[in-house]
Amino acid sequence: MTFRFIHSSDLHLGKRFGQFPGDLPAKLREARHAAIGKLAEHARSHGASTVLLAGDTFDTETPAPDVRRQALAEMSHHAPIRWVILPGNHDSLQAAQLWATLHAEAPENVTLAVDPEPIELASGVVLLPAPCTFRRPGKDLSEWFDNAPTPDGAIRIGLAHGGVLNFSEEDGGLDVIAPDRARRAGLAYLALGDWHGGLEIDPRTRYSGTPEPDRFKHDREGEALLVAVPAPSAMPEVSSVRTGTFSWRDMALDLLDGDDAVTRLDALLPEPRARRQSLLNIVASGRARLEGRSALAAWIDELRPDFAHLELHDDALETECDAGDLDAIDRAGALREAADALLAESEDAQLSQAERDIARAALARLYAQAQVIAP
């Protein structure tokens, strides 16, 4: 009989999002909580009995009481769906008080995978968890899977949190999960967490990604994985299900001299109704005249209220400028002298690139201000 489950990770409930102003952080935190209900809905609609959360369910080792208790209440609401919560590096077992409190408060349909020992998910289906003992455990916690005893013919599913590649030279990669752990341990599937974008390591080993994006790095929608395992030796059937509320994107705007920057930008933007849930970084590069650069900045300011977050990054955008552009600022006097000086600095090869970029940006702002106050 096929065993179906939802594989998710990295909810980071309670994440503060302090880099954003206003009420956006609260909206982003609420979207993370709402992901619990979306995971449950996908489980129900696809006949899955279990949701595996592969670490970092909470953003810190000391989540606020309301974050913790409201998450458990939402999971309880979706019984009989079973939730299995694995400690990750952000909410490791080092936070003894957190896990003791969760143990006391968890409803019957929530299982805390806090011990490296088999957990029966269904008849003939066994979960092998590798809970994070510390933020940096210093060893591959999934190693015990290889010799873990399970009944003959059982479907073996692994659950772990961490990298399969080492990005640090500090410890020699001792805590890196063996990328062939599924083969070594005879796993039908290895559910991994820590990488916030979905990633297939091999047909039996995957990162689910976060169900609600929290950064621009991965440039993809929030998602989880629906996994169906028909038999211990059979290849799992894996499909992505969408769970995200907000979209985080870096959008490249490469301009040539003479391009209408505003028209080019409008062609790339999401439709108006979707902008409310969009966090968008416009990364402009190439070349533009002062007029075009000023118009682009003004249009970004005009559009900003449509979006959850909209920012223009134009450090890599070269500014084309001639005497006619400077005449539009002023033909003489202090403003013209300032414009001439900034243009000279922006083209001075003896200055650093950063200093030239600052001069270009200042010249563009001067031009924009001159258009505002022009009679």
N, C-alpha and C positions, 0 to 999 in steps of 0.2 A: 504494500500500500504506500503510495507516494506521501512523503512528509513535506508539508509546505510551511514556510516561515518567512517573516520579514527580517532582513538584516539591516540594521541602522547603527549609527554611532555619532559621537561628538555633538550631542544636543547643546552642551555648554549652557544649561539653564542658569539664569541669573547673570549672564554676561553683561557688563555695565555699558559698553560702547561709549566711553567717556570722550572719545574724539569728536563726537557729534554734538551740536547745540540743540536747544529747545526740547521738544517732546519726542524727537526721533528715537533716542535711546529706549524710551519706554515702549514705543511701538515695536522696536526690534526685539526687545525682551519678550513681549507678548506673543510675537510671531514664533519664537522658539518654544514657548509653552504650547501654542496651538499645534505645533508639529506632532505632539503626542496624539491628539485626536486624529490627525491625518494618517499617521502610521496605523492606528487602530482601524480606521475606515478601509485602508488598503488591505489589511489583514482579513477583515470580514468579507470584503467583496471578492477576494481571491481564495477564500477557503483556507486561510492560514490560521493556525491555532496559537502561534507563538511569535513574539517580537523579541529579537536578540539585540541588546544595546551594547555595542562593543567598546565601552569605555567613554569617559568624559561626559557622562550624563549631566554632571554639574560642572560649572566653570571653575569653581574653587573648592578647597577642602572645607570651607566654612560657608556654605550657601545660607542665605537668610532663611529663617523658619518658614516664611510664606512661600518662598520658591520651592523648598523641599516638600512641604505638606500639600501644596496645591498640585504639584506634579504627581504625588502618590494618589491624591484624590481623583485626578483625571484618569490615571491608570486603573484604579479600582472601578471607576464608572464603566470601563470598557470590558469588564469581566463577561464571559469566561476567557477572554484572550489573556494569555500568560506573558508576562514581561520578565525578562531575565536581564538584570543590571550587573555589568562587570565594572569593577574599579579600573579607572584609567590613570594616566599620569597627572591629570588635573585634580582628580578626586581619588587619590590612591588610598591604600589601606593604612598609610601613615596617619591619616586623619581618623584615628580610632573612635573619636567622639561622634563623627559623622555616621560611621557605619553602625555603631552601637545604637544611635538614634533611629537610623533607617530600619534596623532590625526590629526595634520596638514599635515602629509606626507602620511598617509595610503591610498592605492588605494581603489576603490569601493568594491573589493572582499575581503577586510580585515575588520573584525569586532573586535573592542577592547572591551572585556567584563570587563569594569572597574566599572560597577555599579551592585549592588545586586538586579537586576530586570529581569523579564523574557525577553528572546530574541526569536523571532520566527525564526526557522531554515527552516521550510517548512510548508505547510498547515497541521495543526494538529500536529505539532512537536514544542515543546517549550524547550528552554535551560534555566536552572537555574544556573547562575554562582556565585561563591564565591571568588571574587578577594581578594588577600592578601593586606591588608591595610598597614601592617608593616612587617618587617622580622619575628618578633615574635608577632603576633596579640593579643595573650592573651585570645582568646576565639574561639570557634568553629564557623567559618564563614559560615558553611553550615546549621546552625540551621534554618535560615529563609526559607529553602526549604520546611519545614513541612507544613507551612500554606500559601505558595505562590499560588496566584490564577492563574489558567489556564483554558482554555475552556474545557467544558465537553468532555471526550473522547480523550483528547490530550495525545500524547506521551510526558512524562516528562523526560528530561535528565539533570542530574546534572554534574557540572564541578567545581572541587575544587583542591586545592594544599595544601599538608600537610600530617602529619602522622595520622594513626589510632591507633598507640601505642605511649606511652610517654617514651622517653629515657632520660629525664632530671627530676631532682627533684626541679628545680628552681621555677617553677610556678604551680606545681601540675597538669600539663597536661591540663590546661584550653583551650589550642588551639588544642587539639587532636580532629580529626574528628570522630564523632560517627560511629563505624563500621557498625551499622545497619541503617545508614541514608537513604539508598535506600528504605528500608521497611517503615520507619517512614514517609517518604515524598512521598511515592507512585511513586518512580522513576522506569522507565523501565531500566535505566542504570545510574551508577554514574562513571564518568571518572575522575580518580585521577592522580595527578602528585606529584613528590618529591622523590619517591623511584626510583632509577635508574635501577633497574631490574624489569622485568615484574612480577606481583604478583596478584593472585586472592584472594580477601577477601571473596567474595561470588559470586554466578552466575551473580549478577547484579552490582557488585562493583569490579573494577580492577584498578591497576596501570599498565600503558602501558610500563614503562621503557623508557630509553632514546633511540632515534633512532640511536645514534652514541656513543659507549662506551667511557668513559673518566677516568676509573679507573679499578684496578684489582679486586675490592671487589666482584662484582657480577658474574664474570666469565661466561658471556653469550654474545651471538651476539647482535648487535644493532637491535632493532625491534620496531614495532608499532602494533596496534590492529585494525583489520577490524571488525566493529560492524554492525550487521543488526538487526533492531528492527521491527518485523512484526506487532505488535499491543501493546497497552499500558500494557496489562496484560500478554502478551506472554514473555517467557524467551528470552533474546537476544542471537543471534548467534555470537560468538566471535572467531576469529582466528588470529594467529600471522602472520605478514608479515615481511620479513627480509629487513632491511634498512641500516645496518652497512657497512662501508668500512674497518675499522680496527678491529682486534680482540685483546682483552686484556685477557691474561690468566696467572694464577699461575699454574705451572705444577710440581707435586710432583715426585721426583726421589729418591726412597727408595732403598738403596744399602746394600748388604750383603758382608762380607769379601770374596774376591775372584771373585766378579762380575766384568765383563768388563764394566766399567762405560760409556765409549764412545758408545759401542754397545747398551746398555740399553737406553741411551739418544736418539740415532738416531732412535730407534723404536718408540719414543714418538713424535718426531717433525713433524710439518706439511710438506706437500710436498713442494719442493723448490720454485715453483712459488707463493705459498701463503705466503711465509715468508716475502715478502716485506710489507705486510699489517698486520704483526703480532708483537705485543708487548708481550714479553714472559719473565716471571720470572721463572727460574729453581730453585726449592727449594729442595736441596739435603739433605738427612738424612740417618741414618744407619751407616755403617762402611765401610771404604775403606783403602787400603794400601797407603803409600806415593806415590808410582808409579801411582796407579790408580787415586788418587786425583789430582796429577800433570797433568796427561794425560787429565782428565776431564776439568781442568781449561784451558789448552792449546787448547782443542777442542772448548770450548766456544769462546775463542779469535779468532779462525779460522772461526767460523760460524757467528760471530757478524755482518759482513757486509751484510749478506743475509737478515737480519731482520730489521724491523723498530726500534726495541729495543730488546736487549737480555741481560739478567743479570743472574748471578749465585749467589745464596744465599746458602752458605754451612756451616753456623754457627752450624747447628745441625748434621753435618757429623763428626763422630768420626774417628780419624786417627789411623790405626794399624801400628805399627812400631817395627822393631827389629834391631839387630846389622848390619845385611846385608843391610838394608835400609840406615843406617847411613854411612856404608862403601861406598855407592854410592855417598854420598856427599863428604867425604874425610876420609882417614884412620887415619890421624893425623893432627896436626897443628891447626890453629885458627878456620877454618871452622868446623872441627870435634868437637872442644871444644864448639863452639856455638851450634852445633846440639845436643850434649849431654846435654847442659844446657837447651835448649828448650824442649827436650824430658822429662827431669826431671820436669820442670815446668808444662808441660801438664798433668803429672800424679800425681802432688802434691795435695793431698786431703786438705791440709791446705790453699790452694789458692782458691779464688772464682771461680765459673764456668766460668765467663766472662774472668778472667785472664788465666785460662787453655785453653779456646777457642782461645784466642789471641796467646798463645804459640804454639798451634797446627797449626794455620793458618800461623804463621811465619816459623815454621818448614817446612810446605808444600812449602812455597815460596822459602825457602833456597834450598830445594831439587830440585825444578824446575829450579832455577838459576844455580845450580851445573850441571844439565844435559845440559844446554845451553852452558856453558863454558868448559865442559869436552872435552879433546882432542880426 
